Amino acid sequence: MVMMAGLLFMTVLVIVPFMFASVRYVVLRSGRPSWLCRRLAARSPHGGVGLGATVTEELHAFMNANKRVQIERRQTELILRDDVLGEAPPRMGVDLEAGTAVIRRRR
């Protein structure tokens, strides 16, 4: 009996987030119903992952350590800035210690 309750609980934890993510995807892609589409688009204007996808990824990370590393790497890449533009000499630069900022015009 306890084993069935645990299995049912785990099934709900896996299936419900997949259903939320699938319904959100279908509504946003189809545009119907329009009121729900507007509501979902307003909550995630940049096309971020929804609640269902987040829960699913966290469950996957709980069972697989490599997924945890992947999620942490993605968060690190979002935080880090891309200051190096690969140009020589650099067009822009900020020196926090000296309190100077350099911006050069393109020719």
Beta strands, then each sheet from edge to edge (+ up, - down):
strand 1: 92-95
strand 2: 100-103
sheet 1: 1+ 2-
end
